Amino acid sequence: MDRIAANAVEELLKSCTGPLTLERLVDEIHDKGNRGVTKAQVSEYLAYASCNGLVKRVRIPGRSADGWILTDGRKRTLGLLPPSSATAPSERHRSSVMDRLYPWQRRALAKWEADGYCGIIEAVTGSGKTMVALAA
């Protein structure tokens, strides 16, 4: 994934008040002087960021193309929104699952998180891969 494209997209989405289409993102990136960033690179980053909960696709009323915005979680991480005061149900669930993991599962999960949430856990049948997935 191209870091220049990723940084440019995130900066644009941080500064805008509404969703931006793929085409608009590319045009804005080019207007800011990053003419080497391609539509394919922006699209690749949006797919990666969407899978990892950084951005989300939204409908734009009256438009045929969808737009992209930062998720609330990403906005909190960037300091654009205040931290959530209550622990979300998913965080409580993850905590209870984490308490039941074996040491190898905790290490695998930590390695996956450190590697940017990319990777595959390969283990024998019945070893607890699903528990790791639930904790993720």
N, C-alpha and C positions, 0 to 999 in steps of 0.2 A: 504494500500500500504506500502511496506517495505521501510523505509527511507535509510537503508544501501544500498539496491539495487539501489534506485533512485540516491543517492549521487555518488555511484560508476559509474553508467552509465553516469551521467553528467560530472564527472571528465574525464572519458575516451573520451567522445565526444568533450570536450573542448580542449584536448591535441592532438587530431588526425587531420590530414589534409584532410582526405577523409572519405567516409562512411564506417561504420562497420556493418557487419551482426549480427544478433542475436547471432549466434553461436560464432562469434569472440568476441563479447562483454562479453559473459559468460566466455569464455576461459581467456580473459584478466583480468576479475574480479577475477577469481580463481588464476591466476598467481600473482596477487597483494596480495594474502593472504586471500581473502574473500571467502573461500570454501563453506561457508554456504548459499551463495546466489544461488538460483535455476534459471533455465531457465524460469520457470513459473513466478517468481518474476520480472525478467528483462522484460519479455514480457508484464506483467501487467503494469509496469511502462511506457514502450514505448507506450502502448495504451493510458494511462492517459495523458502522455506528448504530444502525437500527437493530442489528442482531445483538449488540452489546448494551442496549438500553441508553444510548447517548442521544439519539435523535428519534423522532417518530414522524411518520407520514400522516398528513391530515388533508381532508377535503377542503378545497377552496370554493365557497359558494359562487356559482356562475362561471366557473372555469372547468375546462375538461382535464387539465393537468392537476395532479395533487401537489401539495406543498410540503415543506420540511420545516420542523421546529426542533429546538432542544427539548428533551424531556425535563420534567420538574426535578428529577434526581440529578441530572447533569447540571441544571441551573443551580441547585443547592451546592454541588461540588465546586462550581465556579464562583460561588458567593453571590450569585444573582438573585437567589431566594434565601430567606432565613431557614435555618435548620428546622426540620420537623420536630414538634414538641412531643408527640406521642410515638411510641414504638409501633411501627406498622405490623400488621398480623404476619406478613411474610418474614419479617425479621425475627419475630418470636418463634415462628415455625423453624426457621433456619437454626436458631439457637438450640432448640430442643433436639434437632437432628444432629447438630454438631457434637452435642454431649454424648451421643451414642456411636460416634465414629471410632474406628481403630486407628492407631498411630499412623499406619501406612496410608490410610484414607485421608487423614488430616494433612500429611505431607504432600500427597498427590493434589489435593485441593489447593493448598498453598502454592505449589509449583504452577498449577494452572492459572491461578490469579496473578502470580508474578510474571507469567508469560503473556499477559494481556488477554486472558480468558480464551486462549487458543490451545488446543491440544486434544489428545485422545488418551483415555485411560484404558490400558489393555491388561486384563486380569482374567483368571479362570472363572468358569461358571460358579455362581454361588458365593463369590468372594466379597460382594458388597458394592459393586459399581453403581447400582441404583441408589444406594444410600448417599454416595458421593454426589450423584446428580441432584438428589433432593436437597442436599446441603448447599449446593451451588446456587 
